């Protein structure tokens, strides 16, 4: 396909914009709108990350609740049966001590799993300040690049 010949370029008259080119005011308005959209997007991203972090933290908290409930039920139902069984070979106080130590060990393992889940969820905490700083730097580079290009024409 043959390209259409383009009309010759005429140098811009000072104080007036070229036909078909946006004015400086329009460009500034567009930049402001883009920056506002960018800020809104960053806030929406931070909100979404916060929701995701809360969901992950709820799983860790659920493990801690399960650990507590299991520890209580374990102390209630198993203690008496196991103590009676061990008491056949040892004194009653020694049997009670052995059973309590085993149940506390199980509760400690469940609590460690819950704490690990909670700390893993904290690593995904939203950081909108860093993202906004990157965005501001990108806008500064774009403006500087635009000024350089505008000065060359």
C-alpha positions in Angstrom: 0.0 0.0 0.0 1.3 3.4 -0.9 1.3 6.0 1.9 -0.5 9.3 1.4 1.8 12.2 1.2 1.8 14.3 4.3 1.5 18.1 4.2 4.8 19.9 5.1 5.3 20.8 8.7 5.1 24.4 9.6 6.9 25.7 12.7 4.6 26.5 15.6 3.8 30.1 16.2 4.7 31.1 19.7 1.7 31.1 22.1 -0.5 29.1 19.9 -0.9 25.3 19.7 -0.6 23.4 16.4 -3.9 22.2 14.9 -4.8 18.7 16.2 -2.3 19.0 19.1 -3.7 19.4 22.6 -2.9 22.6 24.5 -0.7 22.7 27.5 -3.7 23.1 29.7 -5.3 20.0 28.2 -2.1 18.0 28.8 -1.9 19.2 32.4 -5.5 18.2 32.9 -4.9 14.8 31.4 -1.8 14.3 33.6 -3.9 15.2 36.7 -6.6 12.8 35.7 -4.1 10.0 35.2 -2.5 10.7 38.5 -5.8 10.6 40.3 -6.7 7.3 38.5 -3.3 5.9 39.5 -3.9 6.9 43.2 -7.4 5.3 43.1 -6.0 2.2 41.6 -3.2 2.0 44.3 -5.8 2.4 47.0 -8.0 -0.3 45.5 -4.9 -2.6 45.3 -4.1 -1.9 48.9 -7.7 -2.7 49.9 -7.6 -6.0 47.9 -4.3 -7.0 49.5 -5.7 -6.1 53.0 -8.7 -8.4 52.3 -6.4 -11.2 51.2 -4.2 -10.8 54.2 -7.2 -10.9 56.5 -8.4 -14.1 54.9 -5.0 -15.7 55.3 -4.7 -14.5 58.9 -8.1 -16.0 59.7 -6.8 -19.4 58.7 -3.9 -19.0 61.2 -6.3 -17.8 63.9 -8.5 -20.8 63.2 -5.6 -23.1 63.8 -5.0 -21.4 67.1 -8.6 -21.8 68.1 -8.5 -25.5 67.1 -5.4 -25.9 69.2 -7.1 -24.4 72.3 -10.2 -26.5 71.9 -8.3 -29.7 71.3 -6.2 -29.0 74.4 -9.3 -28.5 76.5 -11.1 -31.5 75.2 -8.0 -33.6 75.4 -7.5 -32.6 79.0 -11.1 -33.5 79.8 -11.7 -36.8 78.0 -8.3 -38.5 77.7 -6.8 -37.5 80.9 -8.9 -39.7 83.1 -8.7 -42.8 80.9 -4.9 -42.6 80.3 -4.2 -41.7 83.9 -6.1 -44.7 85.1 -4.1 -46.9 82.6 -0.7 -45.5 83.6 -1.7 -45.6 87.3 -1.7 -49.4 87.1 2.1 -49.3 86.7 3.1 -46.0 88.3 1.8 -43.8 91.1 -1.2 -41.8 90.2 0.6 -38.5 90.3 3.3 -39.7 87.9 0.6 -40.9 85.5 -1.2 -37.5 85.6 2.1 -35.7 84.9 2.9 -37.9 81.9 -0.5 -37.4 80.3 -0.4 -33.6 80.9 3.0 -33.3 79.3 1.9 -35.2 76.1 -1.3 -33.0 75.8 0.7 -29.8 76.2 3.1 -31.0 73.5 0.3 -31.5 71.0 -1.1 -28.1 71.9 2.3 -26.5 71.4 2.7 -28.1 67.9 -0.8 -26.8 66.9 0.0 -23.3 68.2 3.3 -23.3 66.3 1.4 -24.1 63.1 -1.0 -21.2 63.8 1.8 -18.8 64.5 3.6 -19.8 61.3 0.4 -19.1 59.3 -0.1 -15.7 60.9 3.5 -14.6 60.2 3.3 -15.8 56.6 0.2 -13.7 56.2 1.9 -10.6 57.5 4.5 -10.8 54.8 1.8 -10.1 52.2 0.8 -6.8 53.9 0.0 -4.1 51.4 2.5 -1.3 51.0 0.9 1.5 49.0 3.5 4.1 49.9 6.3 2.2 48.0 4.0 1.7 45.0 3.0 5.3 45.0 6.6 6.4 45.2 7.4 4.2 42.1 4.5 5.8 40.3 5.6 9.3 41.2 9.1 8.5 39.9 7.6 7.2 36.7 5.5 10.3 36.2 8.6 12.5 36.8 10.6 10.5 34.2 7.7 10.8 31.7 7.4 14.6 32.2 11.2 15.0 31.9 11.2 12.9 28.7 8.2 14.9 27.3 10.0 18.2 28.1 13.1 16.9 26.3 11.2 15.9 23.3 9.2 19.1 23.2 12.4 21.1 23.3 13.8 19.3 20.3 10.9 20.1 18.0 
